[in-house]
Amino acid sequence: MHVRTVALLARVVRRAPATHLRSSLAEVMVVHASERQPSPDRCDGPAQVVAHRLLTAAAVTPRLDPDDLPPPAAPTFRRIVSYVEPHWCRVLGVVACMVLAAALNLASPWFVKRIVDLALPNRDLRLLWLCCLGMIAGPLLAGLVRVAQKYGAEAIGQDVMLDLRTALYERFHAMPFAFFTKQQPGEAVSHVLNDVQGVGDVMSGTLADIAQNVIALLSTIAFMIALDWRLALAAIAALPLFIAPTRRVGQARKAVKRRTQARTSELTGIITETLSVSGALLVKVFDHADVEVQRFRRKADELRSLALEQSLVGRWFRMLLGVTESLGPAIVFAFGGWLVVRGEVPLGTIVALVTVMKRLYSPASDLASVHVDLMTSYAYFERVFAVLDRTASAQDASAATALPRISGRIEFRDVTFTYDGASPALSHVDCTIAEGTTVGIVGPSGAGKSTLAALVLRLYDPTTGTVLVDGTDTRTVTQSSLRANIAVVTQETFLFHTTVLENLRYGRPDASRVDIEDAARRAQIHHTIAALPDGYDTVVGERGYRFSAGERQRLAIARAILKNPRILILDEATSALDSVSERQMQESLAPLLEGRTNLIIAHRLSTIRDADLILVLDHGSVVEQGTHEDLLARNGCYAWLWRSQARRETRPGVLAVTGVNTAIDDDVVADAGGHAAALV
């Protein structure tokens, strides 16, 4: 094994996770056994290729546990209120309903006092019946007003949820593309659905309850003072006992709530991954259903434990409040009874005051528990605001202008790009692509081919240097106008779970059915679509699993044809086709490629042999460029790759090692101990 390879492996051992080393080193041993055969994908030896790939994998920052991440900045009350400000008219209506309901609820104690002090001593049956009717009518009217209040509060909460969900969804679409390669799918779903639902519950429930209980508490205290200020003070004396445990319990429940939300995101991610079509297929193929069920159960059990912990804290808190609540009536009866015996207070005042005390301690108890709920609900706001405060991807400059219809000239001027401060994916790239030309981009996996295309699309901005389209820096134009001139067909074709027609129309929303069918014919997929039960109105299934990989790529090409771009990027666009289908596709693509600037990222070198220019990338640098004949004549890296690939296609044995295709003999596999495995 070469000295350079050994050095690279030493760096990998220091940086790669231990769980990856065993399988990775086994790959190197197998490849080293085949080093007498050249790798068709890199100018270095195969073992060096694997070492470089391992080093790249080791450089990826591992995903941190949510508990290890620094907590997001606490949201301010002003920021929370800002989402309610557009609905102030309805807020005032809800508050008015609260005041009216509180006043109607106080009618019953007042009627009780009238019965005890006047109706019964004077044997006034008419007054007695009127007071009894008033005791029924007051709560009934209060209930009707409360229905209007609850509906108004719920409407405000739903509107806030709509605004937040839209803002979050929009924010996710503004994230850097690298964000989606690191984010677990369930986390975004949890943010948009669960966290926003929690915020909505706070808006329509918790905050509304706070306002309602404050109004009820103040109105009750005012009513009690009007009855007798001394007894009112005696009743109010127990209130501080309701507030004492609130802060400590609130902090405990908030911590549990935050951990619960993190575990919920993880559980959602497991469900999303393993129950998707791709995930379910992988689980079945490797017979890992039991493993996944156990993994799911462990996470679900953690969630269960947190739910029990949160419930226990809440129950203890409620119990303490209940004990405290019983002290008030005892104090009032003791002190009030003494005043009644002395003849200073009428009996009806005591009875009315004890009756209304429930309306004093119940709001106080609810306020204490609502305060706890509000503190725990802050975790929802923190998670939502943490997403909204994330740095978005490359944004349009304030003075950005719309890019008109372009001719398609592309320039890279000393472009260097790194992902998250890691080693450069592209290093000092200088090249010019003339308008209307077809350029092939080749190189091993990880050489920077797709990154080059991503910079043209401005999915990223270069770390240093400049990318120009028609002589204009892409950072000075709007992203929408830039991408309106570009279409992309990738190796992995994504189709939405909707009809074939709508998936194709994604390329041009205003396209007519005639235009769509014409694009499908040019991509040689029309007859396949027409044979479906509902033709173009057939739902493709999740991620298009109704179609084969080759058919999905034809659909993607039809979508690109429909867009009619000035720059076309084909990223391994025909990789899923067999040789015959690929030749047919190249013939059908020929009219599409005419008059456009075409960037073709290819693994099969035969697909770009007729390109006007071929760029050979390795380790992020353009090591060669020229036509197919020129590069073969130079007898450099491209010529070596061409000969190696041609030799591989005529040899019977092929071993796939982490994406590096290496032609080997059957005896080489035997020399490796027969431990050859398909690594997916």
N, C-alpha and C positions, 0 to 999 in steps of 0.2 A: 504494500500500500504506500502511496506516495507520501512524502514528508508533509506536503501541503494538506493532504487529506487528513493526516493524523492531527495536525494543528487545528484544523477546522473541527474535528470531532472533539478535541479537548475543550474548545470553546463551547461546543454544544453541551457537553457533560456539565460544564459549570453553569449553564444558563437554562437548559431545558428541564421541565418537571420530571421527577424521578419516574413517574408512572409511564412516561413515554419512552424511556431509554431502552428498555428491553426489546420492544418490537422494532424500534428505530435502528438499534445496533444490528439486529438480525437482518434487516434490509441491507445494511452496508456490507455484511458478510456475504450475502447472496450476490450482490452486485460486484463485490471485489472478485468473487470467483469468476465473474464474466468480464473482467477488465481487458481480457485480450480481444474482446469485441468492442468496437467504439460505440459510444452513445449517439443516437441520431438526433438528440435534442440539445446537446451542448458540446462546446469545443473541449471542455475539460473531460476527465475520466468519469465514469459512472459513479464511483464511490464519492468522488468530489461533488458530483451533482447532488447526491443524497445528503451529504454533509451540509452543503449550502442550503438545501431545503429544510433540514432540521434546524439549522441556525436561524433561518427566517422564522420558522414556527416558534422557536424559543424566544424570539424577540417580541412576540405578541404579548401584550400586557394581559395577564390573567384577569378574569372577571372577579371582582371583589364581592364578598358577601355584603348585603345591604347594611348589616349591623356594623361592619367595619368602615363604612363610608362616613365622612363627617356630616353631621346633621345640617340640613339646609337652613337658610336664614329664616327666622321666625317671621311669619306674615304679620303686617301691621293691621290694626283695626281699621285704619283709614283705607287700606287696600281692599279689605273685605267689603267695607261699606260702599266702595266705588262701584261694585257690581250691582248694588241695590239702587244707586242714585237715579238711573234712567226710569225707575218705577215709583218715584216719590208720590205721585197722585194716588196710586193704589195703596201704597204704604200708609198714607194718611187716612184712607178709607178703612183700612184694617184696624188702625189705632182707634178710630172713632167707634168702630164696632166693639173693640175691647172695653172702652170707657162705658159705653151704653150697657154692655153685658154685666160689667162689674156693678153698676148702679142698680140694675134689675135684680141681681143676686142678693143685694143688701136689703131688698124689700121684705124678705121673709123674717129676718130678725126684728125688723121694725114692727111688723104685724104681730109677732110673738109678744113683744113688749106691750102692745096695745091690748092684746087678749088678757095677759096676766094682770096688768095694772087697771084696766078699765072694764073690759067686757065681762070677765068673771066676777070681780067684786060687785059690780052694778047689775049683774044678771041681764046684761044687754045682749039678747040673742041676735038681733039685727047686726050689731057691730061684730059679734062673734063670727057670723056667717060671711060678712064682708071681708073680715081679716083672713078667714080660711080661704076664700076665693082669691084674695090677693096673694096668699102664700103659694097657691097653685099657679096663678097667672104669671108671677114674677119669674120663676125658673123656666116656665114654658117660653115666654118671650125671650129670656136670656139665651135659651137653647137655640131658638131660631136665629138670633143675632150671631151666635157663635158659629152656626153653619156658614153664614156669609163670611164671617171672619176667617174661618179655616180655609174656605175655598179661595179667598183672596190671597192668603198667605201661601197656599199651595201653588197658585198661579204664578206668584212672584218667584217662588223656588224653582218651578219648572222653567221659567224664562231665564233665570240665572244659569241653570244647568245647560240649557240650550246654548247660551253665549259661551260658557266655559268649554263645553264639549267641542263646539266649533273652533274656539281658539286653540284648544289642545290639538285637535286634528290638523288644523292649519300649521301649528307649530311643529308637529312631527314631520309634516311634508317639507318644512323649511330646514330640517336638521341636515347636517352633513351626511353624505352617503355612507361614510364609515360608521356612523351611528347605528345604522340598521344591520351592519355586520357584527356588531357587538351586543346589541340589545336582544334580550330574550323576547320572543314574540308575545308571551303572556303579559309582559310588563306594560307594554303600550296599551293592550286591551284593558288591563286593570286600571291604568290611569284614566282612560277615557270613559270607562263604564263605572267601575266600583268607586274610585276616588271622587269623581264628579257626582255620583249618586250620594255619597256621604256629604259633600258640600251642599247639595240640594236639600238633604234632610236637615242640615244645620240651618239653612236659610228659611225653609218653610216650617220647620219644627222647633229647633232649639232657640233660635233668635226670636221667633214669634212667641214662644213660651216665656222667654225672659221678659219681653215687653208686657205680655198679658199678666204675668205674675207680679211685676212691679206695679202695674196699675191696680191690680186687685189688692196688693199689700197696702199701698198708700190710701186707697179708698176705704179699706177696712180700718186702718189706724185712725183715719179722720172720723169715721162713724163711731168708733169706740170712744174717742175723746169727746165726741158730742154727747155720748151717753153718760160717761163719768171719767174725768181725766185721771183720777186716782186708780181706779180699776184698770184703765187703759195702760198706765205705767206698770202695774203689776203684771199684766198679760205680756207686755213688751219685754219685761225683764229677762225672759227665757230666750229671746231671739239670738243673743250672741252665741249661745250654745250650739246653734245650728250652723254657724259659720266657722267655728274653730277647726273641725277636722277637714274642711273642704279643700284647702290648699294641698295638704299632704296626700290625700286620697286622689286628688286630681292629677298630681304629678305621677303617681303610681299607675293610674289607668292610662295616662297619656303614653307612658313608656310601653305598656303592654299593647296599646292600640297600634303604635308604630311597628312593633315587631309583628303583630298580626297582619298588618297590611303588606309587609315585606314577604311573609310566608304565603299570603294569598297570591301575590304576584308569581312566586315560584311555582305554586301549585297550578295556577292558570297556565304557566309556561309549559309544564309537563303535559297537561291535558291538550294544549294546542299542538305541541310537537308530536305526541304519540298517537293522537286521534286524527291527525291530518292524513290525507291519502298517502303521501310519501312516508310519513312516520309510521303509519299502520303497516305499510308494505315492508319497511325495514324490520319492524318488530316481528312480523310473521316469518320473514325470510330467515332471520337469525334465531327464531324461536325464543325470543326474549320476553314473552308476555309475562311470565312469572317474575322476572327481574323488574320489569316496569311496574307491575302491580305492587311489588314490595317497595320500590322507590316512591311510588305514589302514596302508599300507606304510611311510610315514614313521615313524609311531608304533611299528610292529612292529620297524622297523630300529633305532630308539633302544633298544628293549627288548633286541634281539639284541646290540647293542654293550655294553650294561650287563651282560648275562649273560656275554659273553666277558671283560669286564674283571674280573668277580667270579671267574670260573674261573681266569684267569691269576694273580690274586693268591693264590688257594688253591693252585695248582700250585707256585708258587715257595715258598710256605710249607712244603708237603709235602716238596719237594726238600731244603730246609734241614734239616728234621727227619730225613730219611733219612740225610743225611751225618752229622749229629750222632749218630744211633743206632748208626752203625758204630764210633764211638770207644770205646764201653763194652767190647765184647768184646776189642778190642785191648789196652786197659789191663789187663783181668782176666787175659788170657793172658800178658801180659808179666810182671806182678807175680806172678800165681799160679804161672807156670812157674818163676820164680826161687825161690818158696817150696817147690815140689815138689822141685826140684834140691837144695835145702838140707835136705829131709826134714822140713819143718815142717808140711806139709799133704798129706794123701793125694790121689792122683789123682782118686778118685771125687768128692771135694769140688769140684775144679775143673770136672769134667765136669758135675756137677749144677748148679753155680752158673752156668756158661755156658748150660746148658739153660734155667734159670729166668730168665736175663736178658731173654729176649724178653718174659716176663711182667712185667718191670720197665719196660722202655722202651716197650713197646706201650701200656700204660695211661698212662704219662707223655706219650707222643706224642698219644694220644687226648685226654688231659686238656687238653693245649695247644691242639689243634685244636677240642675241644669248647668251650673258653673263647672261642675266636674265633667259633664258631658261636653261642654264647650271647650274645656282644656284638652280633652281627648280628641275632639273633632278638629282641633288645630292641626293634627297630624294630616288630615285630608287636605287642608289648605296648604300645608308645607309641601306635600308631594305634588299638588297641582301647580303651585307657584314655582317649585323647583324646575319643573318642565318648562313652564312659560319663561323662566329666567335663563334657560340654557342658551348658549351662543348658537345662533342659526348658522347655516352653511354660507357659502359665498353669496353675499347680498349685492343687490344693485346699488351702484354708487348714487349719491344724491343727484348728480348731474348726468346720470346715465341716459343715453339716447337709444331710440329704437333702431335696430340694424335693418336696413332695407334688404330687398332681394339681392343676394350676393352672387358672385361668379364662382366662388369656392376655393380661392387661394388660401393656403394655410402655412403659417411660419412658426417655427419654434426657435426662439432666440435665447440661447444659453439657459435652457429650462432645467431646473432642479426641483424635485418634489420629494418630500418625505411624509410618511404617515405617522402622526403623533410623535414626531421627534425621533423616530427610529432611523435605521440606515436608509439612505436615499433609494427610493424606488426608481427614480430617474435622476441621472447625473449629467449636467452640462450638455443637454441635447440641443444640437443646432441642425436644423434641416428646413427645407422649403418644399412644399407640395404645390405644384402648379395647378391652376384651375382646370377642370375637365380631365384630369389624369387619374389613372388607377394605380394605387400604391399598395404593395403587399408588405405586411409587417410580420416578421417571423422571429423566432427565438424561443428559448426554453421557457418552461413555466416559471413565472416569477421574474421574468426579464424586464417587465414594464410595458408590455404591449397594450394591455387593457387600460393601464394608467394613462398612456399616451392618448388613447381615445377619450378617456374620462376628462382630460384637460381640455380637449377640443369642445366637449359638451359643457364644460365649466361645471362639472360635478364637484370639482376642486379648483382652487386657484394655485398656480405654481408657487413653491416656496421662494424661489428666486427665478428671475428671467421673465420672459413675456411670451404669451401665445397670441398670435394675430390671425384674424380672418379678414381677407381682403384689405390687409394693411391696417386694420383697426384692432387695438388691444381689446380682447374679449371682456376685460374688467370694466371697460367704459361704456358697454352697451347693456341693454336689459337682457336678462337671461331668457325671457320668453321669446324675444325677437331672434335671439341667437339660435335657440332650439327649434324655432319654427322652420329654420333652413336645414335642419339635420334630421335624419332618420337613422335608427339603430336596429340591427337584427343581431341578437346575442345567441350564444350557444344554448343557454337555458331559456326557452321561450315561455313567457308567462301569459296565461289566458285567464280572464275573469270568469267567475261562475255566472255567466249569462249566455245569451245566444251567440251563434257564430257571427251574425250580422252586426251586433253591437261590439263584439271584439274587433272586427275588422274596421268598423266605423271609428274606433278609437284613434286610428291614424289620421282621419279627417272627419270631424263630427258632422259637417254639412254635406257629406258625400251622399249621392243618390244611390239607390239600389243598383242601377245600371253600372255606375262607376265601380261599385264594390264587386259586382260579379265580373267585370272586366279585369280588375286587379287580381281576382282569384284565378281567372283563366291564365293570366300571364305568369302567375306563380304555380300553375299546374296543380291546383287544388280544387278547382270548380267542380269537377265530376265527383270527387270524393264527397264534397259538401252536398251536392244535389242528390246523392244516393242516401243521405241520412233521412230518417223518418219525417222530420219537419224541415228538411233542407236548411236554408240559411237561418231559420227560426229555431233550430235545435239548440238546446242548452248544452254547452260543451262539457259540463261537469267540473268538479273542483280542479283547478289548474289545468284544465283541458285534457283530463285523463281518458276522455272518449276517443282521443286521437293518439296515434303513435308519435314518437319523438320526431320522426321525419315529417309527418303531416303537420305537427305543431310549428315546425320551422317554416314550412311552406305558408302557413297562415301568417306567421310573423313577416315573411317576405311580402306577402300580399298587402299586409298592413303598411309596410314601408313604401310599396309601390303606390298605394293610395295617397300617401302624404306628398309624394312628388317632391322630394327634397333636393337641395343643391349639393349637399354633402351626404354621402351614404356610408355608414360604418357597418361592416359585416364582421362580427366578432365570432369566429368559428361557426358561421351561419349554416354551413352545410355539413358540419361534423357528424350529425345524426343520420346522414344519408349513406346508403351503400354507394359503391363506385359507379354503378350504372345510373342510379338516381342522381348522383352528384353531377355527372356529366350532363344529364338532361336539365338539371337545375341551372348549371352554368350557361347552357344554351338559352334557357328562358330568361336568365338574368342579363344576358348581353344587351338587349335593347334598353333595359333599365339603367345599365352602367354608362351608356353613351351620353356624353354631354354633361356629366356630373363629376364631382371629385369623389373618388371612392377609396376608402381605407379598408383594406381587407386583412384582418388578422387571421392567419392561417396556421394550422398544424401540418396539414398535408401540403408540402411544397409544390406539388403538381398543380394545385388550384391557383397559384399566383405566378406561374412561370411566364405568362403573357403580360404581366403587369408592366406599366411604363417605368416604374421604379420600385425597387425592393429595399426595405430597411431591415437590417439584421441587428437585433438588440441582444445584449448579453449583460447581465448585472447592471441594468439600468442605463447603459450607454449604447449609442449607435456605433457598432464596431465596423460595419460595412454598409455601403449603399450603392446601388447601380441596377442595371437590368439583369435578367437571368443569365444571359450569355456573358456579360461582363464579369459577373461574380464567379461564374464557373471558370472563366479564363484566369482569374486571379488566384484560383486554387487556395482560397482562404477558408474561413469558417463556414460560409454558405456552401461552398463546394463540398466540404467535408460532410455537412449535414445532408446535402442532396444525395451523395453517394451512400451514406449510411442508411438513409430512409429507403432508397431504392433497393439496397441489399436486404433490408429488413422485410420488405414486402414480398421478397422471393424466398424467405427462409421460413421453415415450418414452426419454429418455437418462438414465442414472444412472452416475456415476463413483464407484467405491469407493476412497477414499484413506485407508489405514490405519485402517479401521473407521469413518470419518466419511462418511456417505452424503449426497452433495450432488447435487441435481437440476440438470442443465445441458442446454443445447441442443447439437445436433450442430455448430453453427457455433462454439461455444465450444471444442470439441475441436479443430476445425480451426485456430482462433486459437492454440491451444497447440502447433501444429506437428504435430498428429496423434500426439504421443508419449504417448498414454494407455495405461497398462498396468494390468493387474490385479495389485494388490499383495496377496500372501497373507501 
